[in-house]
Amino acid sequence: MTTPRATTTLWRPTGPAELDLVRASDWSAWPPRLPEQPIFYPVLDEDYAIMIARDWNVKHDGAGFVTRFEVDTEFLRRYPVRRAGGETILELWVPAEELDTFNTHIVGRIQVVHAFR
């Protein structure tokens, strides 16, 4: 009997266009970054993700969504946690060229947990 992998819960605030691409992947992967997006930023705190989706994505994209997903904890150790502000404003910085590999370590499906319009 195999022991299940330990996973870490991450959140990602996103707009409608990115969410459409996640849906097209059958909720299993994040789309490649655009040239002006060298880093993929999943966050470690749901409230931080809500704040970005509600206050930034809605303003810029007309809607904002918070997604939740699990990633293999051992794999995530390669990305140091970055503090982008207050105590709970924590992110991982995944270089765009590593996103395909990152996607292979998602366990289960990416889920939408909040929507703002």
C-alpha positions in Angstrom: 0.0 0.0 0.0 1.4 3.4 -1.0 1.4 6.3 1.4 -0.4 9.4 -0.1 1.8 12.3 -1.0 1.8 15.2 1.4 0.2 18.3 -0.3 0.1 22.0 0.4 -3.0 24.0 -0.3 -2.4 27.1 -2.5 -4.8 29.8 -3.8 -4.7 31.8 -7.0 -6.7 34.9 -7.6 -7.5 35.1 -11.3 -9.5 36.9 -13.9 -12.0 35.5 -16.4 -9.5 35.0 -19.3 -7.0 32.9 -17.2 -9.9 31.0 -15.7 -11.2 30.1 -19.1 -7.8 28.6 -19.9 -7.7 26.6 -16.7 -11.2 25.3 -17.6 -9.9 24.3 -21.0 -7.2 22.2 -19.3 -10.0 20.3 -17.5 -9.1 22.1 -14.3 -5.6 20.5 -14.2 -3.1 23.1 -15.1 -2.2 26.8 -15.2 -1.7 28.3 -18.7 1.7 29.5 -19.9 2.6 33.0 -18.8 2.5 35.9 -21.2 5.8 37.5 -22.2 5.2 40.3 -19.7 4.6 37.8 -16.9 7.9 36.1 -16.0 6.6 34.8 -12.7 3.6 32.7 -11.7 2.4 33.8 -8.2 0.3 31.3 -6.2 -0.5 32.6 -2.7 -0.5 30.8 0.7 -3.4 32.6 2.3 -7.1 32.5 1.2 -7.9 36.0 2.5 -5.0 37.5 0.5 -6.3 35.7 -2.6 -9.8 37.1 -1.9 -8.5 40.6 -1.5 -6.7 40.5 -4.9 -9.6 38.9 -6.8 -12.2 41.3 -5.3 -10.1 44.5 -5.3 -7.9 44.1 -8.3 -9.3 41.5 -10.8 -12.9 42.9 -10.6 -11.6 46.4 -11.3 -9.3 45.4 -14.2 -11.2 42.4 -15.7 -14.8 42.9 -14.6 -14.7 39.7 -12.5 -12.4 38.0 -10.1 -12.1 34.4 -8.9 -10.3 32.6 -6.2 -9.1 29.1 -7.0 -7.8 26.5 -4.6 -5.5 23.7 -5.5 -3.1 21.2 -3.9 0.5 20.7 -4.9 3.0 18.1 -3.8 4.7 19.6 -0.7 8.1 18.0 -1.4 8.2 19.6 -4.8 7.2 23.1 -3.5 10.3 23.2 -1.3 12.3 24.5 -4.3 10.3 27.8 -4.1 11.0 29.9 -1.0 8.0 31.7 0.5 8.1 35.4 -0.3 6.5 38.0 1.9 4.8 40.6 -0.3 3.6 42.8 2.5 1.9 42.0 5.8 2.3 38.8 7.8 -0.2 36.8 5.7 0.7 38.3 2.3 2.7 35.3 1.3 3.5 34.1 -2.2 5.5 31.5 -4.1 7.4 32.8 -7.1 7.5 30.2 -9.8 9.5 31.2 -12.9 7.4 31.1 -16.1 9.8 28.5 -17.6 9.1 26.1 -14.7 5.3 26.3 -14.9 4.9 23.1 -17.0 6.8 21.2 -14.3 4.9 22.9 -11.6 1.6 21.8 -13.2 2.7 18.2 -13.2 2.9 18.4 -9.4 -0.7 19.6 -8.9 -2.6 16.9 -7.1 -6.3 16.7 -8.0 -8.2 19.5 -9.7 -8.1 23.3 -9.5 -11.3 24.5 -7.9 -13.1 27.9 -7.9 -14.0 28.7 -4.3 -15.0 32.4 -4.6 -16.3 34.6 -7.4 -16.7 38.4 -7.5 -18.3 40.7 -10.0 
